[in-house]
Amino acid sequence: MVVDDEEMATKVIQAHMDHIPDFEIVGIYHSAVEAFFALDSREIDVLFLDIQMPKITGLEMIKMLKHKPLTVLTTAHREYALEGFELEVVDYLMKPIGLHRFLQTISRIKKHLQLPVTEAQEAKELAPAIEPMIQAPQHIFVRTNRAYQKIDFEVILHIESIKNHIKIVTLDDTYISLVALSEFAQELPSHFLRIHRSFIVNTQHIQRFDHYGITHIQRELPIGRTYKEEVLEYLRQL
């Protein structure tokens, strides 16, 4: 299970985990409260948990759990490390979480779970994660005008939410589809970034950005107030 109030942070972990055999993400929650009740009704082996979240922090959530899964804390703040390890967490990951550091955490988790791993299996597991992601999907089929339209990810500039529809703007066309923006976002690769409640942008086409918006080759898009800190931190690392 992954718990983090930042959508981009969960997408990073999801992208890393896609290359790790033997593990499956069974739930992604953006609130510690929701995750707490979810853990009450199902058993999981591993919990990736952000520390700083509204209402209940990750550390408070751990203390409330009767049956604690193996827990990996994820945070941008080093000052919680000591308290985290006092709660017997498996690892403490600093954001932004790199793939190499993530693989080290997976190795620790496997030892705790006593999963048998031969050298051949380990090599097979690490190879797709370290190599370029040439096997990742390069396109998506979108339902539009009673048919399914193939759209390459690389040509998408941004996606805009319009009531219960989305508008997909590409380099040379525009498509309308009856789907929620949040649902469509789950099908996108990690280089797509939600910058506003109504906009997701392909970061590969960004030409400039400031505290108020980003610009690609066709137009400028606003950065939402609640997304600003996370978006700017992500874009500065590009």
N, C-alpha and C positions, 0 to 999 in steps of 0.2 A: 504494500500500500504506500502511496505517495501523498504527503500532506504538505501543502505550501500555498499561501494566499497569493503568490505571484504565478500567473499562468505560464510565463516564459520559463521559470525555474522548473516547473513540472514537465514542460516539453523537453528540456535539456536531459533530465533523468530518463524520460521516456525514450528519447533518441538513443541514449547510451545503452539502455536496457534492451533495445531491439536487437542488439548484437550479442547478447549473452544467452546461451542455451540454459535450460533447466529452470529459468525464472519467468514468471508471468505477473504483470501488473494487474491486480484484481480490483483496484479502486484508486481513483485520484480525487482528492478533496482539497478545497480551497479554504476550509475552515476547520480548526481543531475541534470545535463543538460537533460538527457533522461527523468527523472522523471518529470521535470518541464513541458516539452512539453506533456507528457502523462496526466498530471493533467489538461492541457488546453482542452483536448478532452473528459474527463470523470469526473464524480463526485464521490468522495469517502467520507467516513465518518471519517476515522482515518488514520493518516500517522505516521509510525515509521521511524524516520529520523536520520541518522548518522550526526555528525557535521563535522568532518575532512574528506573531500573528495577533490580530485583534481579538478582544474578549478573553481568549485563553491562549497563553503562550505554549510552545511545544514542551518546555520544561514542566509547566504546570500540568499539562496533559499526561506526561509520563507518570508523574506522581499520583495521578488519579486512577490509573489503570490497575485493575486487580491482577490481570494476566498480561504480562509485558512481552511482546514479541521482541526479537532482536532489533535494536533501534540504531539507526544511523542519523545523526543530527546534521542538518544542512543550514548554513548561515553565512552571512557576510561579516559577522562580528566575532573576533577571537576571544573576547572577554568572557564568553560563556563556556569555554572549553573545560575548565576545572569542574564546574558544577555538573556539566554533562557527563564527564567520566565518573564522577561520584555517583551518578545514577546508573552506572555500569552500561553505558552505551557501547556499541561495537566500534563505532568510528565517528569522526567529527570532520565533515567535509566543508571546506571554505568555498564560497561562491566567488567567481564563476567556477563551476566544477568541470575540470578537464577530464578527458577520457582516460588518460594514463592513471590519474589519481583514483578515478572511479573503479578501474579494474583492480587496483590494490584493495579497495574496500570489498569488492566481490570475493576476492581470495580470502579475506578475513571471515566473511559471512559463511563461505563454504566450509571453512575449518570449524566454525561454531556449529554448523548444521551437520558436520561429519559426513559431508558428501564425498564419496570416493572419486578421485580425479586422477587418471593416469596421465603420463606425459603426453601421449598421443591426443587424449581428449583435451588437455589444456592447450596444446598447440592449435587444435581445431577450433577451440573456443576463442582464443585471442586473435587468430588470423583475420577473420572478417571485421573485427573491431578496429584493428590497427591499419588494415589496408583501406584505401579510398572506398567510399561507399558506392561502388559501381553497380551494385545489385539493387540499390534503393529505387523505388518507383520514380519515374521521370514525368509522369502525367497523371491525370485524373479524368474520369468520365463524369460529366455533370448533366443531370436531367434538365433539359430546357426545350420548350416547344414540343412536348410529347415524345421526345427522343433523347438519347444520351450523346452528348457532345464530348469528344476527346479534346482536352486542353493540356498542353505541356506546361509544367510548373515554371519553366524558365521564361516564358513569354508573359506571365501574369504580372501586372504592375501593382494592383491592389484589389481588395474585395471590400465592398461597401454594403452595409446593412440598410435595407429600406423596408420598414415594417416587418412583415413575415417573409420577405424575399431577400436575396442578395444579388448584387450586381458585380460581376467579375469583369474587370477592365484589363485587357491584354494590350500588347503592342499595336495590334491592328484591328481589334474587334471588342465588342462588349456582349456579355451573356447574362441573362436573368434566370434565376433558379429559385424555386420555392423550397427554401431550407433556411434554418436559423444560422446566423453567423457563428455562434458558439459550436454548433454541431459540425459545420463545415470546417472550422478551424482544426478539429481533431484529425482531419485527413491530410493536413498540410505538412510539408517538411519543416525542419527546425529553423530554416532561414526566413520563414514568414513570421512577422511580429505584429501582435495586436497593439496598436498605439492609441486607440480610442474605442469607446463602446460601439462605434459604428464603422470602424476601419481596421483592416489588417493589410499590412504592406509587405511586399517582397523586398527584403533588405538588399538583394543583389542589384536592384535598380535605383537605390537611393543615391542622389547626387549631392545633396546638402541637407543639413538639419540644424535646428537651434532649439531653444527651450519651448518654442511654441508650435513647431511643425516640422515636417520633413517634405522634401521636394524630389520627385522623380521626373522623368523626361516629359511628362504630360501635364502635371499639376502639383500643387502643394496640398498636403493633407494635415489636419490639425492633430496635435498630441493632446489627449484628454488629461484633465487634471489628476485623476486618480491613477493614471498610467505613467505619468511624467517621470518619476524617479526611476522606475524599473526600465523604461524605454531608453532614457538618456544613459543609464549605466551600461545597458546592452550595446547601444550604438557607439559609445566611446571605445568599445573593445573590438570593433570591426576593423 
